[in-house]
Amino acid sequence: MNVIKVNNENFQEEVLGSEKPALVDFYTDWCGPCKMMAPIMDELAGQYIGQVGIYKLDVSTNTDIASQFGISSIPAFLFFKDGQVVDNIVGAVPKEVVEEKIQSFLKQD
């Protein structure tokens, strides 16, 4: 698994301070759609290793960050570039939808 778990302590350094684009999966363990997305995120993390950092943040234990970014529905996926949110997806979606966003994200470089 190449998805990195982040929390209140390391979010700033791992995600906002990342030199490469970052995708953060805001989830929680009891969320069914979040569980459906987990294998997709694992696949994408393997596929884009070295190009995009893919992270998971549990909103039930990291409420500060979730509220900082206005997360009100999960799963939610925020795309960060240079420490700024540049795109998002809310809800469970097919892998292709996330992959399309990653591709357009990488083309911006």
C-alpha positions as CSV (number, residue, x, y, z in Angstrom):
1,M,0.0,0.0,0.0
2,N,1.5,3.3,-1.1
3,V,-1.3,5.5,0.4
4,I,0.1,7.4,3.3
5,K,-2.0,8.1,6.4
6,V,-1.8,11.7,7.5
7,N,-3.1,13.4,10.7
8,N,-3.1,16.8,12.5
9,E,0.6,16.3,13.3
10,N,2.0,15.6,9.8
11,F,-0.6,17.1,7.4
12,Q,1.3,20.4,7.0
13,E,4.6,18.8,6.2
14,E,3.3,15.8,4.1
15,V,0.6,17.5,2.1
16,L,0.9,21.2,2.1
17,G,4.7,21.1,2.0
18,S,4.8,18.4,-0.7
19,E,6.9,19.3,-3.8
20,K,4.7,17.1,-5.9
21,P,0.9,17.3,-6.3
22,A,-1.0,15.6,-3.5
23,L,-4.4,13.9,-3.4
24,V,-6.0,13.5,0.0
25,D,-8.8,11.0,0.7
26,F,-10.9,12.3,3.6
27,Y,-12.6,9.2,5.0
28,T,-13.7,7.4,8.2
29,D,-13.7,3.7,9.0
30,W,-17.5,3.4,9.4
31,C,-18.3,5.0,6.0
32,G,-19.4,2.4,3.4
33,P,-18.6,4.5,0.3
34,C,-15.2,5.3,1.8
35,K,-14.4,1.6,2.1
36,M,-15.4,1.1,-1.5
37,M,-12.9,3.8,-2.6
38,A,-10.0,2.4,-0.5
39,P,-8.8,-0.2,-3.0
40,I,-9.1,2.4,-5.8
41,M,-6.9,4.8,-3.9
42,D,-4.4,2.0,-3.3
43,E,-4.3,1.2,-7.0
44,L,-3.8,4.8,-7.9
45,A,-1.1,5.2,-5.3
46,G,0.8,2.4,-7.0
47,Q,0.2,3.7,-10.5
48,Y,1.3,7.2,-9.8
49,I,4.2,6.5,-7.3
50,G,6.8,9.3,-7.6
51,Q,4.4,11.6,-9.5
52,V,1.5,12.3,-7.0
53,G,1.4,11.8,-3.3
54,I,-1.8,10.0,-2.3
55,Y,-2.8,10.4,1.4
56,K,-5.7,9.4,3.6
57,L,-7.0,11.5,6.5
58,D,-9.5,10.0,9.0
59,V,-12.0,12.9,9.6
60,S,-13.3,11.4,12.9
61,T,-9.9,11.7,14.5
62,N,-8.6,14.8,12.7
63,T,-11.6,17.2,12.8
64,D,-9.5,20.3,12.7
65,I,-8.2,19.6,9.3
66,A,-11.5,18.4,8.0
67,S,-13.2,21.6,9.1
68,Q,-10.3,23.8,7.9
69,F,-11.0,22.5,4.3
70,G,-14.8,22.5,4.7
71,I,-15.3,18.7,4.5
72,S,-19.0,18.1,5.2
73,S,-19.5,14.9,3.2
74,I,-17.3,11.8,2.9
75,P,-15.6,10.4,1.0
76,A,-14.1,13.7,-0.2
77,F,-11.0,14.0,-2.3
78,L,-9.0,17.2,-2.4
79,F,-6.2,17.8,-4.9
80,F,-3.4,20.0,-3.6
81,K,-0.7,21.7,-5.6
82,D,1.9,24.0,-4.0
83,G,-0.1,23.8,-0.7
84,Q,-3.3,25.0,-2.3
85,V,-6.5,23.1,-3.1
86,V,-6.9,23.1,-6.8
87,D,-9.7,20.6,-7.3
88,N,-12.0,18.2,-5.5
89,I,-14.3,15.2,-5.8
90,V,-17.1,14.4,-3.3
91,G,-18.6,11.0,-3.0
92,A,-17.7,7.5,-4.3
93,V,-16.8,7.6,-8.0
94,P,-15.3,5.2,-10.5
95,K,-11.5,4.9,-10.7
96,E,-11.6,6.6,-14.1
97,V,-13.0,9.8,-12.7
98,V,-10.2,10.1,-10.1
99,E,-7.6,9.1,-12.7
100,E,-8.9,11.8,-15.2
101,K,-8.5,14.5,-12.5
102,I,-4.9,13.2,-11.7
103,Q,-4.1,13.3,-15.4
104,S,-5.3,16.9,-15.9
105,F,-3.5,17.8,-12.7
106,L,-0.2,16.4,-14.0
107,K,-0.6,18.1,-17.3
108,Q,-0.6,21.5,-15.6
109,D,3.1,21.2,-14.8
